[in-house]
């Protein structure tokens, strides 16, 4: 069957830069999915994206999909043919529905008898017919939160559409896409080559655009080109460029023909914390910053412009003029904030509402002072430092710097606390309270910051659950999932022997401005522990392993994690499957006889069979040797030790009838199984494996 190359390009006004990559990927995926559903195969698929275009190219596209057989089953013969031997209305209706005469119908026999049957071969879909539909379907499904209309048209898209290129080999497929007639041309760079450019074949697409249109259509190629240009400019300055990947993505989405240029700013601005200057350059101007060999910010920036200027110095000077007032604002905010110590801002927190039913930021800070102090004591930290850090932790939210640059919250507080002469741990805690901010983020390095980070998240979780603000489905306006994961990471990765049950009691037993729903405590604990599921999924640990530990009802995250790791290691052992099955069998026997006992005692005088004596002896031996391992928290070694029971367990079930006629013997054997179950159950419910 013949194969083709295909290209589609949607030409628009400038697309949203932060959404360009996702639009590119979704457009490609949508076309692929549609064609595959139609049975149209292709050898390769490529996606292109630039500020004014989205494109997809397919190679080795089949001209037509495989044909299929359509089968239709009609009424049974006893209903289809009357006593007079003529077809009934049911039979004639079945024939009409298939567009044939009754005589053309076949018959087939199934388990109920003989019935009318009609089969036809349905030709496969043709690529030339389905490609416009694939484009429309994919465009309709793009992840666009809000579509717009332009002119008098009722067509809606993320931005106005000016041209649509479709090429099947060297011919354009005629269609109407988003109100635009398809054609064989694209358009070049808005300034360098603002003209129609003919694309002769899909394979010539990016080369033609590059040579005639001054457009780099390949997003990844353009991104890498920008990276190399930025690094080269920094090297000319004698420094090293700091390339933030999100900024690089955004810049690559803003430029079709990128050119890197470097500029300067006044050294006096270096008196301002580097993070404020970087934030201003990055967020407002999309500049890359440069560090010297000592890792200090240099008075330079690197910008990416979308033209190849004949006089680049004018472009540089224009950027320097633009950045100066931005940095001057940052310096003004910094100088102004230094005049007011953080401590003097505390009372003003009372004017800032945190959550309507939960009081002001001052109320929250006062609760944190109590809670952070308790946690600091529990983890061996300094309670006074934790209390001081909690008092000051939200005061930087009232600073001019944070009001302008919200991403500097905490970091600005650290600088202001240092200027005020606060203790170094208190200063660090100003920033560390927000750690971890995202998956994989660093954790606090001080005990004071750790106590405050835990207290802040626990206060939010307890308060919001207490007033019924419980996340549902995809709605989590207060980021409680992230807060819960943060608490788990802070406890587990710092090896803290803290119990969620106790921590939540501490947080609830505080000066709340409203009555909290105490019934939500168990919901909160369950909700927090459920976050472990995603955690272990990321580590490729089967969910059943966590569920085996969860069945124990433990609320200490560090202990839970230790058990999960031990059970996961145990599950990899050769004996694990057999021992898990044996535990399940034991649980079933005990359950049917309502014979679960925590302190089961076995009467050795009632042991008669060699197999049950051997099991009892093995259990005694393991209790002596394995129990000390369990008490020291060495769960992995404990479970490994118990694998020595496998042989005696297997022999017991092969040779011993648990449900003996003698009631005393039966109960004694159930007690033996209870001892076996409890020995494994110390760590987790192995039967769930």
C-alpha positions in Angstrom: 0.0 0.0 0.0 1.3 3.5 -0.9 2.6 5.8 1.8 2.7 9.6 2.1 4.3 12.4 3.9 2.0 15.0 5.5 2.4 18.4 7.0 0.0 20.8 8.7 0.9 24.2 10.1 -1.5 26.5 11.9 -0.4 30.2 11.6 -1.6 32.6 14.3 -0.9 35.7 16.2 1.7 35.2 19.0 0.7 32.2 21.1 0.9 32.3 24.9 4.6 31.6 25.6 4.1 29.6 28.8 1.6 27.3 27.0 3.5 26.8 23.7 5.1 23.5 24.5 1.9 21.9 25.9 0.0 23.2 22.8 2.6 21.7 20.5 2.5 18.3 22.3 -1.3 18.2 22.5 -1.7 19.1 18.8 0.6 16.3 17.8 -0.9 13.8 20.2 -4.4 14.6 19.1 -3.7 14.1 15.4 -1.9 10.8 16.1 -4.7 9.5 18.3 -7.4 10.3 15.7 -5.6 8.7 12.8 -4.7 5.6 14.8 -8.4 5.2 15.8 -9.2 5.3 12.1 -6.7 2.6 11.4 -4.3 4.9 9.6 -0.7 4.1 10.4 2.5 6.2 10.1 6.2 5.6 10.5 7.1 8.8 12.3 5.6 11.9 13.8 7.3 15.3 14.5 5.9 18.4 16.2 7.1 22.0 15.6 6.2 25.2 17.5 7.2 28.8 17.3 5.5 32.0 18.6 3.2 32.2 15.5 2.8 28.6 14.5 2.0 25.0 15.5 2.9 22.3 13.1 2.9 18.5 12.8 4.7 16.3 10.2 4.0 12.7 9.6 6.1 10.4 7.4 5.2 7.0 6.1 1.5 7.7 6.4 -0.7 4.9 4.9 -3.0 6.1 2.1 -5.8 3.9 3.5 -6.5 1.9 6.6 -7.1 -1.9 6.6 -10.5 -2.9 5.5 -12.7 -4.6 8.2 -15.6 -7.0 8.2 -19.0 -5.8 9.3 -21.3 -8.5 10.7 -25.0 -8.1 11.4 -27.2 -10.8 13.0 -30.9 -10.9 12.2 -33.9 -12.7 13.6 -33.9 -16.5 14.1 -35.4 -18.5 11.2 -38.4 -19.5 13.2 -39.3 -15.8 13.4 -37.9 -14.8 10.1 -39.9 -17.3 7.9 -43.6 -17.8 8.3 -45.6 -21.0 8.1 -46.2 -20.3 4.4 -42.4 -20.3 3.8 -42.3 -16.6 3.0 -40.2 -14.0 4.9 -41.9 -12.2 7.7 -41.9 -8.4 8.2 -39.0 -8.9 10.7 -36.9 -10.6 8.0 -37.8 -8.0 5.4 -37.0 -5.2 7.8 -33.6 -6.8 8.5 -32.9 -7.0 4.7 -33.9 -3.4 4.2 -31.7 -2.2 7.0 -28.7 -3.7 5.2 -29.7 -2.4 1.7 -30.3 -5.9 0.2 -33.1 -8.2 -0.8 -34.1 -11.1 1.5 -32.6 -13.6 -0.9 -29.2 -12.1 -0.5 -29.1 -12.7 3.3 -27.0 -15.6 4.6 -27.7 -17.8 7.6 -25.6 -18.7 10.6 -26.1 -21.2 13.5 -25.3 -20.4 17.1 -26.2 -22.2 20.4 -29.9 -21.1 20.0 -30.4 -22.2 16.4 -30.3 -20.8 12.9 -30.6 -17.1 12.2 -30.3 -14.6 9.4 -26.9 -13.1 8.9 -25.3 -10.4 6.7 -21.6 -9.6 6.4 -19.9 -6.9 4.3 -16.4 -5.8 3.9 -15.9 -2.2 5.0 -13.1 -0.4 3.2 -10.5 1.3 5.5 -10.5 5.1 6.0 -8.7 7.2 3.4 -6.0 9.5 4.7 -6.9 12.3 2.4 -10.5 12.3 3.7 -9.6 11.9 7.4 -6.6 14.3 7.8 -8.8 17.5 7.9 -11.0 15.8 10.5 -7.9 14.8 12.5 -6.7 18.4 12.5 -10.1 19.8 13.6 -10.5 17.2 16.3 -7.1 17.9 17.7 -7.5 21.6 17.6 -10.9 21.3 19.4 -9.3 19.3 22.2 -6.2 21.5 22.8 -5.8 22.5 26.5 -6.9 26.1 26.1 -8.6 27.5 29.3 -10.2 30.4 27.4 -10.7 30.7 23.7 -11.1 34.0 21.9 -13.0 35.2 18.8 -11.8 37.8 16.4 -13.4 40.1 13.8 -17.0 39.1 12.8 -16.2 35.4 12.9 -17.7 33.0 15.4 -14.6 30.8 15.2 -12.8 30.4 18.5 -9.2 29.6 19.2 -6.4 30.6 21.5 -5.3 33.4 19.1 -6.5 34.7 15.7 -5.6 32.3 12.9 -4.2 33.8 9.6 -3.2 30.8 7.6 -3.4 27.0 7.5 -0.9 25.0 5.5 -1.7 21.4 4.6 0.5 19.3 2.4 0.0 15.6 1.5 3.3 15.0 -0.4 3.4 18.0 -2.7 -0.3 18.9 -2.9 -2.4 20.8 -0.5 -5.5 19.2 1.0 -8.5 21.5 0.5 -10.4 22.1 3.7 -11.7 24.8 6.0 -9.9 24.8 9.3 -10.9 27.4 11.9 -12.6 29.5 9.3 -9.5 29.6 7.0 -9.1 27.9 3.7 -6.1 25.6 3.6 -3.2 26.3 1.3 0.4 25.4 0.5 2.2 28.5 1.9 3.4 29.6 5.3 4.7 33.0 6.4 8.2 34.1 7.5 9.5 36.2 10.4 7.2 39.1 11.1 10.1 41.6 10.5 12.8 39.8 8.6 10.6 38.0 6.1 7.0 39.0 6.4 5.8 37.3 3.2 4.2 34.2 1.9 6.7 31.3 1.5 5.8 28.2 -0.5 6.5 24.8 1.0 7.1 22.3 -1.8 7.0 19.2 0.4 6.7 18.2 4.1 10.4 17.2 4.2 11.4 20.7 3.1 9.4 22.5 5.8 12.0 23.6 8.5 14.8 24.1 6.0 12.7 26.4 3.8 11.4 28.4 6.8 14.9 28.8 8.0 16.5 29.9 4.7 13.6 32.0 3.3 11.7 33.0 6.4 14.2 33.5 9.2 12.2 31.2 11.4 13.5 28.2 13.4 10.5 26.0 13.5 12.0 23.2 15.7 11.3 24.2 19.3 14.0 22.1 20.8 16.6 23.2 18.3 15.7 26.8 19.0 15.9 26.3 22.7 19.4 24.7 22.5 20.5 27.5 20.2 19.5 30.1 22.8 21.3 28.1 25.6 24.5 28.1 23.6 24.2 31.8 22.7 23.6 32.8 26.4 26.6 30.7 27.5 28.8 32.3 24.9 27.8 35.8 25.8 28.5 35.1 29.5 31.9 33.8 28.6 32.7 37.1 26.8 31.8 38.9 30.0 34.2 36.7 32.0 31.4 35.1 33.9 29.0 32.2 33.9 25.3 32.4 32.9 22.7 31.0 35.2 20.1 29.3 32.9 16.8 28.6 34.5 15.0 26.0 32.5 11.6 27.5 32.9 12.9 30.9 31.7 14.7 29.2 28.8 11.4 27.5 27.8 9.6 30.9 27.9 12.3 32.7 26.0 12.3 29.9 23.3 8.5 30.4 23.1 8.9 34.2 22.5 11.4 34.1 19.7 11.4 32.7 16.2 14.9 34.0 15.3 16.8 34.4 18.6 19.8 36.5 19.1 21.6 36.9 22.4 22.9 40.3 23.5 24.5 41.3 26.8 24.1 44.6 28.7 25.1 46.3 31.9 23.5 47.9 34.9 24.9 50.2 37.6 27.1 48.5 40.2 25.3 50.4 43.0 22.3 48.1 42.6 24.5 45.2 43.8 23.9 46.5 47.3 20.4 45.0 47.0 20.1 41.2 47.7 21.0 39.4 44.5 17.7 37.4 44.6 15.7 40.6 44.3 17.7 41.8 41.3 17.5 38.4 39.6 13.7 38.2 40.3 13.3 41.6 38.7 15.4 40.7 35.6 13.8 37.3 35.2 10.1 38.0 35.8 9.8 41.4 34.2 12.4 41.4 31.4 13.1 37.7 30.8 16.8 38.3 31.2 19.5 35.7 32.2 21.8 36.8 35.0 25.6 36.2 35.2 27.8 35.2 38.1 31.5 35.8 38.5 34.1 33.1 39.4 33.2 33.5 43.1 29.5 32.9 42.5 28.5 36.6 43.0 26.1 38.4 40.8 27.8 40.5 38.1 26.3 43.9 36.9 25.3 42.4 33.6 22.4 40.7 31.9 21.8 38.7 28.8 18.7 39.2 26.7 17.3 37.4 23.8 15.8 39.5 21.0 13.7 38.3 18.1 15.6 40.1 15.4 19.1 40.2 14.0 19.7 43.9 14.3 22.1 45.9 12.1 22.9 48.0 15.1 22.8 45.8 18.1 24.2 48.5 20.4 20.9 50.4 20.1 19.0 47.3 21.2 21.4 46.8 24.1 21.1 50.5 25.2 17.3 50.2 25.0 17.3 47.2 27.3 19.6 49.0 29.7 17.2 51.9 29.9 14.3 49.6 30.6 16.1 47.6 33.3 17.3 50.6 35.3 14.0 51.7 36.7 13.1 48.1 37.6 16.3 47.7 39.6 15.9 51.2 41.1 12.5 50.0 42.4 14.0 47.0 44.0 16.7 49.2 45.6 14.0 51.6 46.9 12.0 48.8 48.4 15.1 47.3 50.0 16.2 50.7 51.5 12.7 51.4 52.7 12.2 48.1 54.4 15.5 48.3 56.3 14.1 51.3 58.2 11.4 49.1 59.9 12.6 46.1 62.0 10.6 42.8 61.5 9.7 42.8 65.2 7.8 46.1 64.8 5.7 44.7 62.0 4.3 41.9 64.2 1.3 43.8 65.5 0.4 44.9 62.0 -0.2 41.2 61.1 -3.5 41.5 62.9 -4.8 43.6 59.9 -4.1 40.8 57.5 -6.7 38.1 57.3 -5.3 34.6 56.8 -8.6 32.6 56.5 -11.9 34.1 57.3 -12.8 31.6 60.1 -9.3 31.1 61.3 -8.2 34.6 62.1 -5.4 36.9 61.1 -1.8 36.3 60.3 -1.0 37.5 63.8 -3.4 34.8 65.2 -1.6 32.2 63.1 1.9 33.5 64.2 0.9 33.3 67.8 -0.2 29.7 67.4 3.0 28.9 65.6 5.0 30.3 68.5 3.5 27.7 70.8 3.5 24.8 68.4 7.0 25.4 67.0 8.3 25.6 70.5 6.8 22.2 71.4 8.1 20.6 68.2 11.6 22.1 68.8 11.7 20.6 72.2 10.6 17.2 70.9 13.3 17.0 68.3 16.1 18.3 70.5 16.1 21.9 69.2 16.0 25.3 70.9 12.4 26.1 72.0 13.2 29.9 72.4 14.7 30.2 69.0 11.7 28.4 67.5 9.3 30.7 69.3 11.2 33.8 68.1 11.3 32.5 64.5 7.6 31.8 64.6 6.8 35.3 65.8 8.7 36.9 62.9 8.1 34.4 60.2 5.2 36.2 58.5 6.3 39.8 59.1 8.1 40.0 55.8 4.8 39.6 54.0 4.2 43.3 55.0 7.4 44.5 53.4 7.5 46.5 50.2 9.9 44.0 48.7 7.6 41.0 49.1 4.5 43.0 48.1 6.3 43.7 44.8 8.2 40.4 44.4 6.0 37.7 46.1 8.5 34.9 45.2 10.9 36.5 47.7 8.8 35.7 50.8 10.9 34.1 53.4 14.1 34.9 51.6 13.5 38.7 52.1 12.6 37.8 55.8 16.0 36.2 56.2 17.9 39.2 54.9 15.8 41.6 57.1 16.3 39.4 60.1 20.1 39.4 59.5 20.0 43.2 59.2 18.1 43.3 62.5 20.8 41.2 64.2 18.6 38.2 64.9 20.1 34.8 65.8 21.5 33.0 62.7 19.1 30.1 63.2 16.2 32.5 63.4 17.3 34.2 60.3 17.6 30.8 58.4 14.2 29.8 59.6 12.6 32.8 57.9 13.4 31.1 54.6 13.4 27.5 55.7 9.7 27.6 56.9 8.7 27.2 53.2 10.9 24.2 52.6 10.1 21.9 50.9 8.2 24.1 48.4 7.9 21.3 45.8 8.7 17.7 45.1 12.5 17.2 45.4 13.1 20.6 47.0 15.7 21.0 49.7 14.8 20.6 53.4 15.6 22.9 56.3 19.2 22.7 57.6 18.5 24.1 61.1 16.4 22.5 63.9 14.7 25.9 64.3 13.7 26.0 60.6 12.6 22.3 60.7 10.4 23.0 63.8 8.8 26.0 62.2 8.3 24.3 58.8 6.4 21.5 60.5 4.4 23.8 62.7 3.3 26.0 59.8 2.0 23.1 57.8 0.4 21.3 60.7 -1.4 24.5 61.7 -2.8 25.0 58.2 -3.9 21.4 57.9 -5.6 21.2 61.3 -7.3 24.6 60.9 -8.6 24.0 57.4 -9.7 20.4 58.1 -11.3 21.7 61.3 -13.6 24.1 59.3 -14.3 21.5 56.7 -12.0 22.8 53.9 -11.1 19.3 52.9 -9.7 18.7 49.4 -12.0 16.9 47.1 -11.1 15.5 43.6 -8.9 17.9 41.8 -9.8 20.9 44.1 -7.2 21.8 46.6 -7.2 25.6 46.9 -5.0 25.7 50.0 -2.4 23.2 48.6 -3.1 20.7 51.5 -1.7 17.8 49.5 1.6 19.6 49.2 1.5 20.5 52.9 0.9 16.9 53.9 3.7 15.6 51.7 5.9 18.3 53.2 5.2 17.1 56.7 5.9 13.5 55.8 9.2 14.4 54.1 10.3 16.6 57.0 9.7 13.7 59.5 10.9 10.8 57.4 14.0 12.3 55.9 15.1 13.8 59.2 14.6 10.5 61.0 12.2 12.1 63.5 10.4 9.8 65.9 7.2 12.0 65.8 3.7 10.7 65.9 1.1 12.5 63.7 -1.6 11.7 66.3 0.3 13.7 69.0 1.4 16.5 66.6 -2.2 17.1 65.5 -3.3 17.1 69.2 -0.7 19.8 69.9 -1.9 21.8 66.9 -5.6 21.5 67.9 -4.9 22.4 71.5 -4.1 26.0 70.6 -5.8 29.3 70.8 -8.1 29.0 67.8 -10.6 31.8 67.1 -13.3 29.3 66.3 -14.3 25.8 67.4 -12.7 23.1 65.2 -14.5 19.9 64.2 -12.7 17.3 66.3 -14.2 14.5 64.2 -12.0 15.6 61.4 -8.9 14.6 63.2 -9.1 10.9 62.0 -9.9 12.2 58.5 -6.8 14.4 58.6 -4.5 11.6 59.7 -5.9 9.2 57.0 -5.5 12.0 54.4 -1.9 12.6 55.4 -0.9 9.0 55.4 -2.6 8.5 52.1 0.0 10.8 50.6 2.5 8.0 51.2 0.8 6.1 48.3 2.0 8.6 45.7 5.4 8.8 47.4 6.0 5.0 47.2 4.6 4.9 43.7 7.3 7.3 42.6 9.8 4.9 44.2 8.3 1.9 42.3 7.2 0.2 45.5 3.9 -1.7 45.0 0.9 -0.1 46.8 0.1 -3.5 48.4 3.4 -3.2 50.4 2.3 0.1 51.9 -1.2 -1.3 52.5 0.3 -4.2 54.4 2.0 -1.7 56.8 -1.0 0.6 56.8 -3.1 -2.2 58.2 -1.2 -1.9 61.4 -2.8 1.5 62.1 0.6 3.1 62.9 0.7 7.0 62.8 4.5 7.5 63.0 5.7 8.4 59.5 9.3 7.5 60.1 8.3 4.1 61.5 5.9 3.5 58.7 8.6 4.2 56.1 11.1 1.9 57.9 8.5 -0.9 57.8 7.6 -0.3 54.2 11.2 -0.5 53.1 11.6 -3.7 55.1 8.5 -5.3 53.7 9.5 -4.3 50.2 12.9 -5.9 50.6 11.1 -9.0 52.1 8.8 -9.2 49.1 11.8 -9.6 46.9 13.0 -12.8 48.7 12.4 -16.2 47.3 10.4 -17.3 50.3 8.1 -14.2 50.4 5.3 -15.4 48.2 5.0 -18.8 50.0 5.1 -17.1 53.4 2.6 -14.5 52.4 0.3 -17.2 51.1 0.7 -19.1 54.4 -0.1 -16.0 56.4 -3.2 -15.5 54.3 -4.3 -19.1 54.9 -3.7 -18.7 58.7 -5.7 -15.5 58.7 -8.6 -17.2 56.9 -8.6 -20.1 59.3 -8.5 -17.9 62.4 -11.2 -15.6 60.9 -13.6 -18.5 60.2 -13.2 -19.7 63.8 -13.2 -16.2 65.4 -10.0 -17.2 67.0 -7.7 -14.1 66.8 -5.6 -13.8 70.0 -2.9 -11.3 70.8 -1.3 -13.4 73.6 -1.9 -16.9 72.4 -0.4 -19.6 74.6 0.4 -23.1 73.4 0.1 -26.2 75.6 3.1 -28.3 74.6 1.4 -31.4 76.3 -1.3 -31.2 73.6 1.1 -31.3 70.7 1.2 -34.8 69.2 2.1 -34.6 65.5 5.8 -34.3 64.7 5.0 -31.4 62.3 3.2 -29.3 64.9 6.0 -30.0 67.4 8.5 -28.8 64.9 6.5 -25.6 64.1 6.1 -24.9 67.8 9.9 -25.4 68.4 10.7 -23.1 65.4 8.4 -20.4 66.6 10.0 -20.5 70.1 13.4 -20.2 68.5 12.4 -17.3 66.3 10.8 -15.5 69.2 14.1 -15.6 71.0 16.3 -14.6 68.1 14.1 -12.3 66.1 12.3 -10.3 68.8 15.4 -8.3 69.7 15.7 -7.2 66.1 12.2 -6.0 66.1 12.6 -4.0 69.3 15.6 -2.2 67.8 13.6 -1.3 64.7 15.6 -3.5 62.4 12.6 -4.7 60.5 14.3 -5.9 57.4 16.6 -8.2 59.4 13.6 -9.3 61.5 11.6 -10.4 58.5 14.6 -12.1 56.9 15.1 -14.0 60.1 11.5 -15.2 59.9 12.0 -16.7 56.5 13.6 -19.7 58.3 10.1 -20.7 59.3 9.1 -21.6 55.8 9.9 -25.3 55.9 8.2 -26.0 59.2 5.1 -24.0 58.1 4.8 -25.9 54.8 5.2 -29.2 56.6 2.6 -28.3 59.2 0.0 -27.5 56.6 0.9 -30.7 54.6 0.6 -33.0 57.6 -1.5 -31.5 60.3 -5.3 -31.2 60.4 -6.0 -28.0 62.3 -9.7 -28.6 62.8 -9.2 -31.8 64.9 -12.2 -33.6 66.5 -10.7 -33.0 69.9 -11.7 -29.5 70.9 -8.7 -28.9 73.1 -6.3 -30.1 70.4 -8.1 -27.9 67.9 -7.9 -24.8 70.1 -4.2 -25.5 70.8 -3.4 -25.6 67.1 -5.3 -22.4 66.6 -3.2 -20.8 69.3 -0.1 -22.1 67.5 -1.3 -20.4 64.3 -2.0 -17.2 66.3 1.6 -17.2 67.5 2.7 -17.6 63.9 0.5 -14.8 62.6 1.4 -12.4 65.4 5.1 -13.0 64.8 4.8 -11.7 61.2 2.1 -9.1 62.1 4.6 -7.3 64.3 5.9 -5.5 61.2 3.0 -5.6 58.8 0.1 -7.7 57.7 2.1 -10.0 55.3 -1.0 -11.8 54.3 -2.0 -8.8 52.2 1.0 -9.4 49.9 
